[in-house]
């Protein structure tokens, strides 16, 4: 797979470095560095893009301004790419209106595009979080998401000490934070790990926005917090068999323990 990653600063550069270091051997990754300062409206893309770009299968738009997002269409035209991932880890970099415009123009060119919010919500079939999850169908993006997107881990717990002794990352977040979390969970008890996994991710540090906004029609929160929720959910899914039963109140007000099968 030939991948071009558009970057503008540390956010995109960290994504590029992680993908380059952990991608399958037959992938070819090229970083295209855009100017750090771009105008609000770009009239002539030739002023800001290289004169020539290689062909690509997939474009990852990891810029840090709305100006960078406006260049996606021109990069697609110059590379003949048929698939685009434009993550929304900060809505000021890719506002909803601009995302819809880019998506519409790409669709007119028969180019599939996804806009995962956050990037670590991307799976082989869907993206986004909560009630805003959207499905997609694109082999190239799905192939990328087999390796990078919503983090997935396998956790081994020592049966005698009841502490985590090994964590394997089976799918990395694009920025590499899943590996930081995996290292941080070693030595923790399962119950503690399910609470602290998202916090460890934030200390990576997560570069998602800390501005509150509507994630779906019910959840108003920061994109950074959503990335933490996703990590917590993945760790909880893996550690559920090791957690103590939750107490509950019966109609007679006695607290009992949930019975496991």
JOFEN-V490347 format. One record per pair of residues at least 4 apart in sequence whose C-alpha atoms are under 7 Angstrom apart, sorted by the first residue. I is the first residue (numbers start at 1). GAP is how many residues later the second one is. If there is no record, write none. Layout:
[[I,GAP] [I,GAP]]
This chain:
[[1,25] [1,26] [1,27] [1,56] [2,25] [2,26] [2,27] [2,54] [2,55] [2,56] [3,25] [3,26] [3,27] [3,53] [3,54] [3,55] [3,56] [4,25] [4,26] [4,27] [4,28] [4,52] [4,54] [4,55] [4,56] [5,11] [5,25] [5,26] [5,27] [5,54] [5,55] [5,56] [5,57] [6,25] [6,26] [6,27] [6,28] [6,54] [6,55] [6,56] [6,57] [7,5] [7,6] [7,24] [7,25] [7,26] [7,27] [7,55] [7,56] [8,4] [8,25] [8,26] [8,27] [8,28] [8,55] [8,56] [9,4] [9,27] [9,55] [10,4] [11,4] [11,196] [12,4] [12,50] [12,51] [13,4] [14,4] [14,161] [15,4] [15,159] [15,160] [16,4] [16,15] [17,4] [18,4] [18,156] [18,157] [18,158] [19,4] [19,155] [20,9] [23,4] [34,14] [35,13] [38,29] [39,28] [40,26] [40,27] [41,26] [42,25] [45,4] [45,26] [53,25] [53,26] [54,25] [55,24] [55,25] [55,26] [56,23] [56,24] [56,25] [57,24] [57,25] [57,26] [58,23] [58,24] [58,25] [58,26] [59,22] [59,24] [59,25] [59,26] [60,24] [60,25] [60,26] [61,8] [61,11] [61,24] [61,25] [61,26] [62,24] [62,25] [63,5] [63,6] [64,4] [64,29] [65,4] [65,28] [65,29] [66,4] [66,27] [66,28] [67,4] [69,25] [71,4] [72,4] [73,4] [73,33] [74,4] [75,4] [76,4] [76,5] [82,29] [82,30] [83,28] [83,29] [83,30] [83,57] [83,58] [84,28] [84,29] [84,30] [85,28] [85,29] [85,30] [86,28] [86,29] [87,28] [87,29] [87,30] [87,31] [87,32] [88,6] [88,27] [88,28] [88,29] [88,30] [88,31] [89,28] [89,29] [89,30] [89,119] [89,120] [89,134] [90,4] [90,118] [90,119] [91,4] [94,4] [94,5] [95,4] [96,4] [97,4] [98,4] [99,4] [100,4] [101,4] [102,4] [103,4] [103,10] [104,4] [105,4] [106,4] [106,5] [106,6] [107,4] [107,5] [112,26] [116,5] [116,6] [116,11] [116,12] [117,4] [117,11] [118,10] [118,105] [118,109] [119,30] [120,29] [120,30] [120,31] [120,53] [120,54] [120,107] [121,6] [121,7] [121,8] [121,28] [121,29] [122,4] [122,5] [122,6] [122,23] [122,27] [122,28] [123,4] [123,22] [123,26] [123,27] [124,18] [124,21] [124,22] [125,10] [125,11] [125,12] [125,17] [126,7] [126,8] [126,9] [126,10] [127,6] [127,7] [127,8] [128,4] [128,5] [128,6] [129,4] [130,86] [131,85] [132,84] [138,4] [139,4] [140,4] [141,4] [142,4] [144,4] [145,4] [146,25] [147,24] [147,25] [148,23] [148,24] [148,25] [148,26] [149,22] [149,23] [149,24] [149,25] [150,23] [151,20] [151,21] [151,22] [151,27] [151,80] [152,17] [152,18] [152,19] [152,20] [152,82] [153,14] [153,15] [153,16] [153,17] [153,18] [154,13] [154,14] [154,15] [154,16] [154,84] [155,11] [155,12] [155,13] [155,83] [156,8] [156,9] [156,10] [156,11] [157,5] [157,6] [157,7] [157,8] [158,4] [158,5] [158,6] [158,7] [162,27] [163,24] [163,25] [163,26] [163,27] [164,21] [164,22] [164,23] [164,24] [164,25] [164,26] [165,21] [165,22] [166,20] [167,15] [169,9] [169,10] [172,4] [172,6] [173,4] [173,5] [177,4] [177,24] [177,27] [178,4] [179,4] [180,4] [180,21] [180,24] [181,4] [181,16] [181,19] [181,20] [184,16] [185,8] [188,4] [188,5] [189,4] [190,4] [190,49] [190,52] [190,53] [191,4] [191,52] [192,4] [193,4] [194,38] [194,41] [194,42] [195,37] [196,4] [197,4] [197,34] [197,35] [198,4] [198,30] [198,31] [198,33] [198,34] [199,4] [199,29] [200,4] [201,4] [201,5] [201,27] [202,4] [202,26] [206,18] [208,15] [208,16] [209,13] [209,14] [209,15] [210,12] [210,13] [210,14] [211,11] [212,8] [212,9] [212,10] [213,7] [213,8] [213,9] [214,5] [214,6] [214,7] [215,4] [215,5] [215,6] [221,4] [222,4] [223,4] [224,4] [225,4] [226,4] [227,4] [228,4] [229,4] [230,4] [231,4] [232,4] [233,4] [234,4] [235,4] [236,4] [239,4] [245,12] [245,13] [246,11] [246,12] [247,8] [247,9] [247,10] [247,11] [248,7] [248,8] [248,9] [249,4] [249,5] [249,6] [249,7] [250,4] [250,5]]
